[in-house]
Amino acid sequence: YRWWEELAAAEPPATEPTAWDGNGHAYAVGDLVSHGGKTYKVLQAHTSQPGWTPTVVPALYAVQ
């Protein structure tokens, strides 16, 4: 069960938001990002793209 130990040791999502990055940034469920003066929580794991801002793709982000 070595793989389970590695998953359990993974760092939890950040509790402080980071600025949204649209240049191929890998986001995990639960990550917090700031964009346009608001904080968003990532709903689905994805790799960002320039036009996929939190305000444009509500399936990926929820306002906090």
VEXROFI-246098 format. One record per residue: residue number from 1; x, y, z of N, C-alpha, C in turn. Coordinates in pm, 1 decimal, m for minus. Layout:
BEGIN
n, n.xx, n.yy, n.zz, ca.xx, ca.yy, ca.zz, c.xx, c.yy, c.zz
NUM, X, Y, Z, X, Y, Z, X, Y, Z
...
END
This chain:
BEGIN
n, n.xx, n.yy, n.zz, ca.xx, ca.yy, ca.zz, c.xx, c.yy, c.zz
1, 81.3, m119.7, 0.0, 0.0, 0.0, 0.0, 85.8, 126.4, 0.0
2, 199.7, 116.9, m57.9, 290.2, 230.7, m62.9, 225.9, 351.9, m130.0
3, 151.1, 331.2, m235.9, 87.2, 443.9, m306.0, m6.5, 520.5, m214.0
4, m69.1, 452.4, m121.3, m161.0, 520.3, m29.2, m84.2, 614.6, 63.1
5, 31.6, 571.7, 109.3, 113.8, 655.8, 195.1, 155.0, 783.5, 122.7
6, 190.3, 772.3, m4.6, 231.3, 889.7, m80.8, 115.1, 986.4, m98.0
7, m3.8, 936.2, m123.7, m119.7, 1023.0, m137.3, m153.2, 1090.4, m5.5
8, m143.8, 1016.4, 102.7, m176.2, 1072.1, 233.2, m75.7, 1179.2, 272.9
9, 46.3, 1171.0, 222.6, 149.3, 1267.6, 257.6, 142.0, 1394.0, 171.6
10, 56.6, 1396.8, 70.4, 45.8, 1513.8, m17.0, 0.5, 1635.6, 63.0
11, 48.8, 1752.4, 19.6, 12.2, 1875.1, 89.5, m133.3, 1910.8, 62.8
12, m203.6, 1961.8, 163.2, m342.1, 2003.9, 142.6, m345.5, 2130.1, 57.0
13, m460.6, 2161.2, m2.9, m470.5, 2284.0, m81.5, m438.3, 2406.7, 3.7
14, m389.2, 2509.7, m61.5, m354.5, 2633.6, 8.9, m478.1, 2695.6, 72.0
15, m458.8, 2759.9, 186.4, m570.7, 2825.7, 253.1, m577.8, 2973.5, 214.8
16, m471.4, 3026.0, 154.5, m469.5, 3163.2, 105.6, m471.2, 3159.6, m47.0
17, m551.6, 3246.1, m108.3, m556.9, 3243.6, m254.4, m429.2, 3295.9, m318.9
18, m398.9, 3241.2, m435.7, m289.5, 3292.5, m518.2, m352.9, 3356.5, m640.2
19, m281.9, 3445.0, m704.4, m334.8, 3510.5, m824.0, m358.5, 3406.4, m932.9
20, m473.4, 3416.5, m1000.7, m505.6, 3323.7, m1108.0, m400.9, 3334.6, m1217.5
21, m358.6, 3219.8, m1269.8, m256.1, 3212.8, m1374.2, m314.0, 3136.7, m1492.7
22, m328.2, 3202.6, m1606.8, m385.7, 3139.5, m1724.3, m285.5, 3078.5, m1819.3
23, m163.3, 3060.3, m1775.1, m58.1, 3009.6, m1863.7, m22.1, 2864.7, m1836.7
24, m119.1, 2775.8, m1844.8, m92.3, 2633.0, m1828.0, m64.1, 2590.5, m1686.1
25, m123.6, 2659.8, m1589.2, m104.9, 2624.6, m1448.1, m197.2, 2507.5, m1412.4
26, m143.9, 2405.5, m1346.4, m224.5, 2290.5, m1304.2, m293.4, 2324.2, m1172.0
27, m426.6, 2324.1, m1172.6, m504.8, 2350.7, m1051.9, m569.0, 2222.0, m1002.7
28, m570.1, 2205.9, m870.8, m632.2, 2089.8, m807.5, m762.4, 2132.9, m741.2
29, m851.7, 2038.4, m721.8, m977.2, 2066.5, m652.8, m946.0, 2124.6, m515.3
30, m1010.9, 2235.6, m482.7, m991.6, 2297.9, m353.1, m891.4, 2412.8, m351.8
31, m811.3, 2426.1, m458.5, m718.7, 2539.2, m464.7, m797.3, 2669.5, m461.7
32, m737.4, 2772.4, m403.8, m800.0, 2904.2, m399.5, m721.1, 2998.8, m488.9
33, m793.7, 3074.3, m572.7, m730.8, 3171.6, m661.0, m801.7, 3305.7, m647.3
34, m728.3, 3412.4, m672.1, m789.9, 3544.8, m672.6, m790.0, 3596.7, m816.2
35, m899.3, 3662.2, m851.9, m912.6, 3717.8, m986.2, m1018.2, 3826.9, m982.4
36, m985.3, 3943.4, m1033.8, m1081.2, 4052.4, m1038.4, m1129.8, 4097.8, m902.1
37, m1045.1, 4086.1, m800.1, m1081.3, 4130.0, m666.2, m1165.0, 4032.1, m586.2
38, m1186.9, 3911.6, m639.5, m1264.0, 3809.1, m568.7, m1179.1, 3683.8, m550.2
39, m1220.2, 3600.4, m455.1, m1154.4, 3472.1, m431.0, m1244.4, 3361.5, m483.6
40, m1183.5, 3266.2, m553.3, m1255.5, 3153.2, m610.9, m1194.1, 3022.5, m562.9
41, m1279.2, 2921.2, m548.1, m1234.4, 2786.2, m514.2, m1244.2, 2700.6, m639.7
42, m1140.1, 2622.4, m667.8, m1138.5, 2535.9, m784.6, m1229.7, 2415.7, m759.7
43, m1323.1, 2392.1, m852.2, m1419.8, 2283.3, m839.3, m1377.4, 2156.5, m911.2
44, m1300.6, 2171.9, m1019.7, m1254.2, 2057.4, m1097.9, m1106.0, 2074.8, m1127.7
45, m1031.1, 1968.5, m1113.2, m889.3, 1973.9, m1147.6, m876.6, 2003.0, m1297.2
46, m785.4, 2091.9, m1331.9, m766.1, 2127.5, m1472.2, m634.7, 2202.8, m1489.8
47, m596.2, 2220.4, m1614.5, m481.3, 2303.2, m1649.0, m535.4, 2429.0, m1712.7
48, m496.7, 2543.6, m1659.1, m553.9, 2670.0, m1705.0, m513.8, 2703.8, m1848.2
49, m598.5, 2784.2, m1909.8, m573.9, 2837.8, m2042.7, m608.4, 2985.5, m2039.4
50, m548.2, 3066.1, m2124.9, m565.4, 3210.9, m2117.5, m709.9, 3260.7, m2109.1
51, m803.1, 3204.9, m2180.0, m940.1, 3254.3, m2179.4, m1029.9, 3193.1, m2072.9
52, m978.2, 3097.6, m1996.3, m1060.6, 3027.7, m1897.4, m1053.1, 3095.1, m1761.5
53, m1088.5, 3220.6, m1754.1, m1084.9, 3292.1, m1626.8, m1197.0, 3241.6, m1536.1
54, m1184.9, 3261.7, m1407.6, m1290.7, 3218.5, m1316.1, m1427.3, 3280.2, m1346.7
55, m1429.1, 3399.8, m1403.4, m1557.3, 3463.5, m1435.3, m1621.5, 3406.7, m1561.9
56, m1542.3, 3343.5, m1647.3, m1592.1, 3290.8, m1774.2, m1631.8, 3144.1, m1764.9
57, m1567.0, 3068.0, m1678.6, m1590.2, 2922.2, m1670.4, m1638.0, 2885.1, m1530.1
58, m1766.7, 2906.6, m1500.5, m1816.8, 2875.8, m1366.4, m1817.4, 2727.0, m1332.3
59, m1800.6, 2639.3, m1430.8, m1793.4, 2496.0, m1401.0, m1661.9, 2460.1, m1332.2
60, m1561.9, 2547.3, m1342.5, m1432.4, 2520.0, m1282.5, m1408.2, 2593.1, m1151.9
61, m1481.3, 2703.4, m1127.8, m1456.0, 2788.6, m1011.1, m1585.9, 2830.7, m944.1
62, m1580.9, 2847.8, m813.3, m1694.6, 2900.3, m737.3, m1646.5, 3017.4, m652.7
63, m1723.1, 3126.3, m651.9, m1688.6, 3242.1, m570.0, m1695.4, 3202.9, m423.5
64, m1598.4, 3248.3, m345.9, m1594.2, 3218.5, m201.5, m1646.7, 3334.8, m121.8
END
